[in-house]
């Protein structure tokens, strides 16, 4: 029973911390564009590909 005096406030503090981190993430637009980075990986720019092949020294 004595352990509940420690565990209940500790659980409340942890829950408050999780809520605070979630609200911070929402306010700083962390969840704004979830699909954009995944599409950017697949759709590589042609200019960057040409730069990579043009800058190779010939031997």
MOPAC internal coordinates of N, CA, C and O (Angstrom, degrees):
PM7 1SCF
backbone

  N    0.0000 0     0.00 0     0.00 0    0    0    0
  C    1.4471 1     0.00 0     0.00 0    1    0    0
  C    1.5212 1   111.57 1     0.00 0    2    1    0
  O    1.2310 1   120.69 1   145.02 1    3    2    1
  N    1.3434 1   116.28 1   -34.98 1    3    2    1
  C    1.4626 1   119.15 1  -179.82 1    5    3    2
  C    1.5228 1   111.99 1   -67.32 1    6    5    3
  O    1.2310 1   120.65 1   152.62 1    7    6    5
  N    1.3195 1   116.37 1   -27.38 1    7    6    5
  C    1.4604 1   118.77 1  -179.12 1    9    7    6
  C    1.5275 1   111.79 1   -68.48 1   10    9    7
  O    1.2310 1   120.39 1   155.46 1   11   10    9
  N    1.3349 1   116.86 1   -24.54 1   11   10    9
  C    1.4604 1   119.52 1   177.80 1   13   11   10
  C    1.5250 1   111.96 1   -65.68 1   14   13   11
  O    1.2310 1   120.27 1   150.68 1   15   14   13
  N    1.3285 1   117.09 1   -29.32 1   15   14   13
  C    1.4620 1   120.50 1   177.98 1   17   15   14
  C    1.5235 1   111.11 1   -65.57 1   18   17   15
  O    1.2310 1   119.96 1   155.76 1   19   18   17
  N    1.3021 1   117.67 1   -24.24 1   19   18   17
  C    1.4622 1   122.16 1   176.52 1   21   19   18
  C    1.5263 1   111.21 1   -93.66 1   22   21   19
  O    1.2310 1   120.01 1   137.87 1   23   22   21
  N    1.3170 1   117.59 1   -42.13 1   23   22   21
  C    1.4549 1   121.13 1  -172.73 1   25   23   22
  C    1.5243 1   113.53 1   -72.49 1   26   25   23
  O    1.2310 1   119.35 1   143.28 1   27   26   25
  N    1.3120 1   118.84 1   -36.72 1   27   26   25
  C    1.4666 1   120.46 1  -178.92 1   29   27   26
  C    1.5299 1   111.65 1   -66.69 1   30   29   27
  O    1.2310 1   118.42 1   131.01 1   31   30   29
  N    1.3394 1   120.62 1   -48.99 1   31   30   29
  C    1.4741 1   118.86 1   175.69 1   33   31   30
  C    1.5326 1   112.52 1   -63.66 1   34   33   31
  O    1.2310 1   120.54 1   144.69 1   35   34   33
  N    1.3151 1   116.58 1   -35.31 1   35   34   33
  C    1.4607 1   119.51 1   177.96 1   37   35   34
  C    1.5316 1   111.04 1   -64.78 1   38   37   35
  O    1.2310 1   120.11 1   138.56 1   39   38   37
  N    1.3138 1   117.40 1   -41.44 1   39   38   37
  C    1.4618 1   121.32 1   177.78 1   41   39   38
  C    1.5296 1   111.04 1   -65.78 1   42   41   39
  O    1.2310 1   120.29 1   142.62 1   43   42   41
  N    1.3156 1   117.04 1   -37.38 1   43   42   41
  C    1.4639 1   120.27 1   177.95 1   45   43   42
  C    1.5194 1   110.45 1   -66.48 1   46   45   43
  O    1.2310 1   119.79 1   138.49 1   47   46   45
  N    1.3224 1   118.00 1   -41.51 1   47   46   45
  C    1.4703 1   121.42 1   177.84 1   49   47   46
  C    1.5297 1   111.54 1   -64.04 1   50   49   47
  O    1.2310 1   120.10 1   137.77 1   51   50   49
  N    1.3031 1   117.41 1   -42.23 1   51   50   49
  C    1.4597 1   120.82 1   179.48 1   53   51   50
  C    1.5284 1   110.20 1   -66.00 1   54   53   51
  O    1.2310 1   119.80 1   137.32 1   55   54   53
  N    1.3203 1   117.98 1   -42.68 1   55   54   53
  C    1.4629 1   121.54 1   178.28 1   57   55   54
  C    1.5282 1   110.60 1   -63.31 1   58   57   55
  O    1.2310 1   120.26 1   138.67 1   59   58   57
  N    1.3270 1   117.12 1   -41.33 1   59   58   57
  C    1.4634 1   120.29 1   177.92 1   61   59   58
  C    1.5223 1   110.73 1   -64.02 1   62   61   59
  O    1.2310 1   120.08 1   141.73 1   63   62   61
  N    1.3220 1   117.46 1   -38.27 1   63   62   61
  C    1.4621 1   120.88 1   177.04 1   65   63   62
  C    1.5191 1   112.41 1   -64.61 1   66   65   63
  O    1.2310 1   120.46 1   139.61 1   67   66   65
  N    1.3141 1   116.72 1   -40.39 1   67   66   65
  C    1.4684 1   120.54 1   178.62 1   69   67   66
  C    1.5301 1   110.08 1   -65.50 1   70   69   67
  O    1.2310 1   120.26 1   137.36 1   71   70   69
  N    1.3284 1   117.10 1   -42.64 1   71   70   69
  C    1.4667 1   120.64 1   178.22 1   73   71   70
  C    1.5168 1   110.14 1   -62.91 1   74   73   71
  O    1.2310 1   119.87 1   138.07 1   75   74   73
  N    1.3310 1   117.85 1   -41.93 1   75   74   73
  C    1.4663 1   121.68 1   179.70 1   77   75   74
  C    1.5228 1   111.19 1   -62.77 1   78   77   75
  O    1.2310 1   119.72 1   135.73 1   79   78   77
  N    1.3391 1   118.14 1   -44.27 1   79   78   77
  C    1.4642 1   121.65 1   179.05 1   81   79   78
  C    1.5285 1   110.28 1   -63.83 1   82   81   79
  O    1.2310 1   119.91 1   138.90 1   83   82   81
  N    1.3247 1   117.78 1   -41.10 1   83   82   81
  C    1.4565 1   121.03 1   178.28 1   85   83   82
  C    1.5236 1   111.35 1   -62.96 1   86   85   83
  O    1.2310 1   120.32 1   133.32 1   87   86   85
  N    1.3267 1   117.00 1   -46.68 1   87   86   85
  C    1.4664 1   120.13 1   179.74 1   89   87   86
  C    1.5247 1   111.32 1   -64.09 1   90   89   87
  O    1.2310 1   119.76 1   142.31 1   91   90   89
  N    1.3322 1   118.06 1   -37.69 1   91   90   89
  C    1.4642 1   121.32 1   175.94 1   93   91   90
  C    1.5211 1   110.63 1   -61.66 1   94   93   91
  O    1.2310 1   119.96 1   136.60 1   95   94   93
  N    1.3334 1   117.68 1   -43.40 1   95   94   93
  C    1.4543 1   121.75 1  -179.60 1   97   95   94
  C    1.5279 1   111.06 1   -64.63 1   98   97   95
  O    1.2310 1   119.97 1   141.11 1   99   98   97
  N    1.3185 1   117.66 1   -38.89 1   99   98   97
  C    1.4654 1   120.93 1   178.77 1  101   99   98
  C    1.5230 1   110.30 1   -68.17 1  102  101   99
  O    1.2310 1   119.79 1   136.65 1  103  102  101
  N    1.3171 1   118.00 1   -43.35 1  103  102  101
  C    1.4658 1   121.26 1  -178.63 1  105  103  102
  C    1.5246 1   112.38 1   -68.56 1  106  105  103
  O    1.2310 1   119.58 1   150.94 1  107  106  105
  N    1.3284 1   118.41 1   -29.06 1  107  106  105
  C    1.4638 1   120.41 1  -179.25 1  109  107  106
  C    1.5248 1   111.89 1   -94.52 1  110  109  107
  O    1.2310 1   119.93 1  -162.22 1  111  110  109
  N    1.3372 1   117.75 1    17.78 1  111  110  109
  C    1.4690 1   124.94 1   173.92 1  113  111  110
  C    1.5233 1   113.20 1    59.73 1  114  113  111
  O    1.2310 1   119.78 1  -142.29 1  115  114  113
  N    1.3017 1   118.03 1    37.71 1  115  114  113
  C    1.4596 1   121.39 1   177.18 1  117  115  114
  C    1.5266 1   111.50 1   -71.25 1  118  117  115
  O    1.2310 1   119.75 1   155.26 1  119  118  117
  N    1.3173 1   118.08 1   -24.74 1  119  118  117
  C    1.4590 1   122.26 1  -177.56 1  121  119  118
  C    1.5237 1   111.85 1  -105.63 1  122  121  119
  O    1.2310 1   119.72 1  -161.39 1  123  122  121
  N    1.3273 1   118.14 1    18.61 1  123  122  121
  C    1.4575 1   121.79 1  -174.28 1  125  123  122
  C    1.5313 1   112.16 1   -68.79 1  126  125  123
  O    1.2310 1   119.60 1   128.93 1  127  126  125
  N    1.3238 1   118.36 1   -51.07 1  127  126  125
  C    1.4611 1   121.93 1  -175.86 1  129  127  126
  C    1.5193 1   108.69 1  -128.68 1  130  129  127
  O    1.2310 1   120.52 1   -82.63 1  131  130  129
  N    1.3238 1   116.61 1    97.37 1  131  130  129
  C    1.4580 1   120.51 1  -176.88 1  133  131  130
  C    1.5243 1   112.71 1   -87.34 1  134  133  131
  O    1.2310 1   119.73 1   155.39 1  135  134  133
  N    1.3441 1   118.11 1   -24.61 1  135  134  133
  C    1.4588 1   120.62 1  -176.05 1  137  135  134
  C    1.5179 1   113.18 1   -98.38 1  138  137  135
  O    1.2310 1   119.59 1   161.02 1  139  138  137
  N    1.3100 1   118.39 1   -18.98 1  139  138  137
  C    1.4624 1   121.82 1  -176.33 1  141  139  138
  C    1.5244 1   114.22 1   -58.81 1  142  141  139
  O    1.2310 1   118.77 1   128.82 1  143  142  141
  N    1.3347 1   119.95 1   -51.18 1  143  142  141
  C    1.4598 1   119.53 1  -179.59 1  145  143  142
  C    1.5310 1   113.24 1   -61.77 1  146  145  143
  O    1.2310 1   119.93 1   146.68 1  147  146  145
  N    1.3258 1   117.75 1   -33.32 1  147  146  145
  C    1.4605 1   120.07 1   178.94 1  149  147  146
  C    1.5283 1   110.75 1   -67.34 1  150  149  147
  O    1.2310 1   120.51 1   142.53 1  151  150  149
  N    1.3269 1   116.63 1   -37.47 1  151  150  149
  C    1.4673 1   119.65 1   179.27 1  153  151  150
  C    1.5195 1   111.13 1   -73.96 1  154  153  151
  O    1.2310 1   119.64 1   147.36 1  155  154  153
  N    1.3193 1   118.30 1   -32.64 1  155  154  153
  C    1.4627 1   121.06 1   179.81 1  157  155  154
  C    1.5246 1   111.89 1   -66.61 1  158  157  155
  O    1.2310 1   120.19 1   149.29 1  159  158  157
  N    1.3178 1   117.25 1   -30.71 1  159  158  157
  C    1.4617 1   119.90 1   178.07 1  161  159  158
  C    1.5227 1   109.97 1   -66.99 1  162  161  159
  O    1.2310 1   120.55 1   138.59 1  163  162  161
  N    1.3207 1   116.56 1   -41.41 1  163  162  161
  C    1.4635 1   121.08 1  -177.74 1  165  163  162
  C    1.5233 1   110.86 1   -73.31 1  166  165  163
  O    1.2310 1   120.03 1   136.88 1  167  166  165
  N    1.3166 1   117.54 1   -43.12 1  167  166  165
  C    1.4653 1   122.40 1  -177.09 1  169  167  166
  C    1.5228 1   109.76 1   -92.42 1  170  169  167
  O    1.2310 1   120.16 1   -93.84 1  171  170  169
  N    1.3138 1   117.30 1    86.16 1  171  170  169
  C    1.4532 1   121.14 1  -179.64 1  173  171  170
  C    1.5245 1   109.11 1   -80.76 1  174  173  171
  O    1.2310 1   120.37 1   -38.44 1  175  174  173
  N    1.3317 1   116.89 1   141.56 1  175  174  173
  C    1.4565 1   121.22 1  -179.92 1  177  175  174
  C    1.5220 1   110.28 1   -68.20 1  178  177  175
  O    1.2310 1   120.59 1   -40.91 1  179  178  177
  N    1.3415 1   116.48 1   139.09 1  179  178  177
  C    1.4622 1   121.03 1   178.71 1  181  179  178
  C    1.5256 1   111.36 1   -68.00 1  182  181  179
  O    1.2310 1   120.36 1   147.25 1  183  182  181
  N    1.3395 1   116.92 1   -32.75 1  183  182  181
  C    1.4663 1   120.12 1  -179.51 1  185  183  182
  C    1.5213 1   111.32 1   -62.87 1  186  185  183
  O    1.2310 1   120.45 1   140.29 1  187  186  185
  N    1.2938 1   116.74 1   -39.71 1  187  186  185
  C    1.4579 1   120.10 1  -179.65 1  189  187  186
  C    1.5205 1   111.38 1   -68.93 1  190  189  187
  O    1.2310 1   120.00 1   145.37 1  191  190  189
  N    1.3240 1   117.60 1   -34.63 1  191  190  189
  C    1.4623 1   121.25 1   178.94 1  193  191  190
  C    1.5152 1   109.62 1   -67.41 1  194  193  191
  O    1.2310 1   119.91 1   137.59 1  195  194  193
  N    1.3445 1   117.78 1   -42.41 1  195  194  193
  C    1.4555 1   121.10 1   179.43 1  197  195  194
  C    1.5228 1   111.20 1   -65.74 1  198  197  195
  O    1.2310 1   120.09 1   141.22 1  199  198  197
  N    1.3361 1   117.44 1   -38.78 1  199  198  197
  C    1.4593 1   120.51 1   178.47 1  201  199  198
  C    1.5152 1   110.83 1   -63.06 1  202  201  199
  O    1.2310 1   120.13 1   140.89 1  203  202  201
  N    1.3219 1   117.35 1   -39.11 1  203  202  201
  C    1.4558 1   120.32 1  -179.47 1  205  203  202
  C    1.5167 1   111.00 1   -65.83 1  206  205  203
  O    1.2310 1   119.55 1   141.74 1  207  206  205
  N    1.3240 1   118.47 1   -38.26 1  207  206  205
  C    1.4662 1   120.50 1  -178.27 1  209  207  206
  C    1.5191 1   110.97 1   -80.68 1  210  209  207
  O    1.2310 1   118.83 1   150.22 1  211  210  209
  N    1.3273 1   119.84 1   -29.78 1  211  210  209
  C    1.4688 1   122.40 1  -179.28 1  213  211  210
  C    1.5147 1   112.58 1   -74.26 1  214  213  211
  O    1.2310 1   119.24 1   151.45 1  215  214  213
  N    1.3025 1   119.05 1   -28.55 1  215  214  213
  C    1.4605 1   121.57 1  -174.21 1  217  215  214
  C    1.5201 1   113.81 1   -87.15 1  218  217  215
  O    1.2310 1   119.66 1  -176.68 1  219  218  217
  N    1.3308 1   118.25 1     3.32 1  219  218  217
  C    1.4476 1   119.39 1   179.38 1  221  219  218
  C    1.5224 1   110.40 1   -79.30 1  222  221  219
  O    1.2310 1   119.51 1   -51.79 1  223  222  221
  N    1.3221 1   118.54 1   128.21 1  223  222  221
  C    1.4663 1   119.69 1   178.19 1  225  223  222
  C    1.5321 1   111.27 1   -72.39 1  226  225  223
  O    1.2310 1   121.14 1   -37.92 1  227  226  225
  N    1.3040 1   115.43 1   142.08 1  227  226  225
  C    1.4705 1   119.94 1   178.72 1  229  227  226
  C    1.5094 1   109.70 1   -91.34 1  230  229  227
  O    1.2310 1   120.25 1   -40.54 1  231  230  229
  N    1.3284 1   117.13 1   139.46 1  231  230  229
  C    1.4689 1   121.27 1  -179.89 1  233  231  230
  C    1.4951 1   110.51 1  -118.17 1  234  233  231
  O    1.2310 1   120.10 1   180.00 1  235  234  233

